[in-house]
Amino acid sequence: MEHPTCIVEDLKQFVINEAPPTVYYIPGFITEDEETYLLQQVYKCPRPKWTQLSGRRLQNWGGVPHPKGMIPEKIPDWLQQYCDKISSLGAFSGKTANHVLVNEYKQGEGIMPHEDGPLYHPTVTTISLGSHTLLDFYTPISSLDTALPQTEESRYRFSLLVKPRSLLVLQDEMYTHHLHGIQACSQDTLTDKVLNLPAAGAQPGETLDRGTRVSLTIRHVPRVMRAKLVLGKK
């Protein structure tokens, strides 16, 4: 396999220079056939595999991240091949992705601003299926002047447009210094606050209707419990 640093060099053509370090946005990372196949696999999963949350539902693959270590579970082949493909880009500094969250957002659903936190290698990679969305970025409350109102609106900085079949990679300051969320709405009107419009083939003023979006959030969890340790516990 090619050395990860060589592949990261290739990734640089996809960097979004208008954003803080570091955002890579790769349109057409997968084909329409791959998208169809992945959606079929997601919806083939039995009902108990889904967890219903406020505003979305999700599937967890690879184990449950925990400060003491994730108890690893096998990732199915239909997801493992994309873990390998993204890992081969050098996205996780030579490590291999071992955790996938499959999120389903129906039209009008979103997620509050949040951070992915220290349980993961400081890189988040996302493949989008089915629909676009706007990912909004915010300054965390603690890093702002306390004299200012601490509203979501005052903390909003910019957005990224993620289209179906694209891969989004967030690292460095984008991972550690910004919260990200998705507004619960059915339509997005694009403005110059959307920093990757040219890369996404879009223009300010366009209005896009959302459909149902499924995202594959692929990450590396550094702390994993060894099988021997797990088996030894009754």
C-alpha positions as CSV (number, residue, x, y, z in Angstrom):
1,M,0.0,0.0,0.0
2,E,1.1,3.5,-0.8
3,H,2.5,5.4,2.3
4,P,-0.2,7.5,3.9
5,T,1.7,10.8,3.7
6,C,1.9,10.4,-0.1
7,I,-1.8,9.9,-0.2
8,V,-2.5,12.9,2.0
9,E,-0.5,15.0,-0.6
10,D,-3.0,13.8,-3.2
11,L,-5.8,14.8,-0.9
12,K,-4.6,18.4,-0.8
13,Q,-6.3,19.2,-4.1
14,F,-9.6,18.9,-2.2
15,V,-8.8,21.3,0.7
16,I,-11.2,24.1,1.3
17,N,-8.8,27.1,1.7
18,E,-11.6,29.5,2.8
19,A,-12.3,27.4,5.9
20,P,-10.1,27.2,9.0
21,P,-7.6,24.2,9.0
22,T,-8.5,21.7,7.9
23,V,-11.5,20.7,5.6
24,Y,-11.3,18.3,2.7
25,Y,-14.4,18.0,0.5
26,I,-14.4,15.3,-2.2
27,P,-17.5,15.4,-4.5
28,G,-18.4,12.2,-6.2
29,F,-16.4,10.1,-3.7
30,I,-18.7,7.2,-4.4
31,T,-20.8,6.4,-7.5
32,E,-24.6,6.4,-7.8
33,D,-24.5,2.6,-7.8
34,E,-22.5,2.5,-4.6
35,E,-25.0,5.0,-3.1
36,T,-27.9,2.8,-4.0
37,Y,-26.2,-0.3,-2.6
38,L,-25.3,1.4,0.7
39,L,-28.8,2.7,1.2
40,Q,-30.1,-0.9,0.5
41,Q,-27.8,-2.3,3.1
42,V,-28.7,0.4,5.7
43,Y,-32.4,-0.2,5.3
44,K,-32.0,-4.0,5.3
45,C,-30.8,-3.9,8.9
46,P,-33.2,-5.2,11.5
47,R,-35.3,-2.8,13.5
48,P,-33.4,-3.4,16.8
49,K,-30.2,-2.1,15.2
50,W,-31.7,1.3,15.0
51,T,-31.7,3.7,18.0
52,Q,-34.3,6.5,17.8
53,L,-33.1,9.9,19.1
54,S,-34.7,13.3,19.1
55,G,-34.6,14.5,15.5
56,R,-32.9,11.5,13.9
57,R,-32.2,7.7,14.3
58,L,-28.9,5.9,14.0
59,Q,-27.1,2.6,13.8
60,N,-23.8,2.1,15.7
61,W,-21.2,-0.3,14.2
62,G,-17.8,-1.3,15.6
63,G,-18.6,-1.0,19.4
64,V,-19.6,1.7,21.8
65,P,-16.8,4.2,22.4
66,H,-15.9,4.5,26.2
67,P,-13.1,6.3,28.1
68,K,-11.9,2.9,29.4
69,G,-11.8,1.4,25.9
70,M,-14.3,0.3,23.3
71,I,-15.3,-3.4,23.3
72,P,-14.8,-4.1,19.5
73,E,-17.5,-5.6,17.4
74,K,-17.1,-6.7,13.8
75,I,-18.0,-4.1,11.2
76,P,-20.0,-5.7,8.3
77,D,-18.2,-6.0,5.0
78,W,-20.4,-3.4,3.3
79,L,-19.1,-0.8,5.7
80,Q,-15.6,-2.2,6.2
81,Q,-14.7,-1.5,2.6
82,Y,-15.4,2.2,3.1
83,C,-13.5,2.2,6.4
84,D,-10.5,0.8,4.5
85,K,-10.9,3.2,1.5
86,I,-10.9,6.3,3.8
87,S,-8.1,5.0,6.0
88,S,-6.0,4.4,2.9
89,L,-6.2,8.2,2.2
90,G,-4.2,8.7,5.4
91,A,-7.1,10.4,7.1
92,F,-6.3,8.8,10.5
93,S,-2.5,9.3,10.4
94,G,-1.9,5.7,9.2
95,K,-4.5,4.2,11.6
96,T,-7.5,2.2,10.4
97,A,-11.1,3.4,11.0
98,N,-12.8,1.1,13.4
99,H,-16.2,2.8,14.2
100,V,-19.1,3.9,12.0
101,L,-22.3,5.8,13.0
102,V,-25.1,5.6,10.4
103,N,-27.4,8.6,10.9
104,E,-30.8,9.0,9.2
105,Y,-32.1,12.6,8.9
106,K,-35.6,12.8,7.5
107,Q,-36.6,16.1,5.8
108,G,-36.9,18.8,8.4
109,E,-34.7,16.9,11.0
110,G,-31.3,18.1,12.3
111,I,-28.9,17.9,15.2
112,M,-27.9,20.5,17.9
113,P,-24.3,22.0,17.7
114,H,-21.9,19.5,19.3
115,E,-18.3,18.3,19.2
116,D,-17.1,14.7,18.6
117,G,-14.8,14.8,21.6
118,P,-11.7,13.1,22.9
119,L,-12.8,9.4,22.5
120,Y,-11.9,9.6,18.8
121,H,-8.8,10.3,16.8
122,P,-9.2,14.0,16.0
123,T,-10.6,13.5,12.5
124,V,-14.2,12.9,11.4
125,T,-15.0,11.7,7.9
126,T,-18.6,11.6,6.5
127,I,-20.1,10.0,3.4
128,S,-23.5,11.5,2.5
129,L,-26.3,9.5,0.9
130,G,-29.7,10.4,-0.5
131,S,-29.8,14.2,0.0
132,H,-27.6,17.2,0.6
133,T,-27.5,19.1,3.9
134,L,-25.8,22.2,5.3
135,L,-23.4,21.6,8.1
136,D,-23.2,24.7,10.3
137,F,-20.2,25.6,12.5
138,Y,-20.1,27.5,15.8
139,T,-17.7,28.9,18.3
140,P,-17.9,27.0,21.6
141,I,-19.4,29.0,24.5
142,S,-16.4,28.9,26.7
143,S,-14.1,30.6,24.1
144,L,-16.3,33.8,23.7
145,D,-16.3,37.0,25.6
146,T,-18.8,36.5,28.4
147,A,-20.1,40.0,27.8
148,L,-21.6,38.9,24.5
149,P,-25.0,37.1,24.3
150,Q,-24.3,33.3,24.2
151,T,-26.9,32.5,21.6
152,E,-26.6,30.0,18.8
153,E,-27.0,32.9,16.3
154,S,-24.1,34.9,17.8
155,R,-21.8,31.9,17.9
156,Y,-22.5,30.9,14.2
157,R,-19.5,31.3,12.0
158,F,-20.0,29.5,8.6
159,S,-21.4,26.5,6.8
160,L,-20.4,23.7,4.5
161,L,-22.6,22.2,1.8
162,V,-22.4,18.4,1.7
163,K,-24.0,16.8,-1.3
164,P,-24.9,13.2,-1.9
165,R,-22.0,10.8,-2.7
166,S,-19.4,13.3,-1.3
167,L,-16.8,12.7,1.4
168,L,-16.2,15.4,4.0
169,V,-13.0,15.2,6.2
170,L,-12.6,17.6,9.2
171,Q,-9.3,17.7,11.1
172,D,-7.2,20.1,13.2
173,E,-8.8,23.3,14.3
174,M,-12.1,22.3,12.6
175,Y,-12.3,19.3,14.9
176,T,-11.0,20.8,18.1
177,H,-12.2,24.5,18.0
178,H,-15.6,24.4,16.4
179,L,-19.0,22.8,17.2
180,H,-21.0,21.5,14.2
181,G,-24.7,21.0,13.8
182,I,-27.6,20.8,11.3
183,Q,-30.6,23.1,11.4
184,A,-33.9,21.3,11.5
185,C,-35.4,22.7,8.2
186,S,-36.7,21.4,4.9
187,Q,-35.0,23.9,2.6
188,D,-31.6,25.7,2.4
189,T,-30.9,29.0,0.7
190,L,-27.2,29.2,0.0
191,T,-25.3,32.4,1.0
192,D,-21.6,33.4,0.9
193,K,-21.3,32.0,4.4
194,V,-21.2,28.6,2.8
195,L,-17.5,28.3,2.2
196,N,-17.3,25.4,-0.3
197,L,-19.9,26.4,-2.9
198,P,-17.5,26.2,-5.9
199,A,-16.2,22.8,-4.8
200,A,-19.8,21.6,-4.4
201,G,-20.9,23.0,-7.8
202,A,-23.3,25.5,-6.3
203,Q,-23.9,29.3,-6.2
204,P,-25.1,31.9,-3.6
205,G,-28.9,32.4,-3.9
206,E,-29.7,28.8,-4.9
207,T,-32.5,27.2,-2.8
208,L,-32.2,23.5,-2.3
209,D,-35.0,21.2,-1.0
210,R,-33.8,18.5,1.5
211,G,-34.9,14.9,1.3
212,T,-34.0,12.0,3.6
213,R,-30.2,12.0,4.1
214,V,-28.2,9.0,5.5
215,S,-24.7,9.8,6.6
216,L,-21.9,7.3,7.3
217,T,-19.7,8.9,9.9
218,I,-16.4,6.9,9.9
219,R,-13.8,7.4,12.7
220,H,-11.0,5.8,14.5
221,V,-11.4,5.0,18.3
222,P,-7.8,4.8,19.8
223,R,-8.8,3.0,23.0
224,V,-10.0,-0.5,22.3
225,M,-10.1,-3.3,24.9
226,R,-8.2,-6.4,24.0
227,A,-10.3,-9.5,23.3
228,K,-8.4,-11.4,26.0
229,L,-9.3,-8.8,28.6
230,V,-13.0,-8.8,27.5
231,L,-13.3,-12.6,27.6
232,G,-11.8,-12.7,31.0
233,K,-14.6,-10.7,32.5
234,K,-17.7,-12.6,33.7
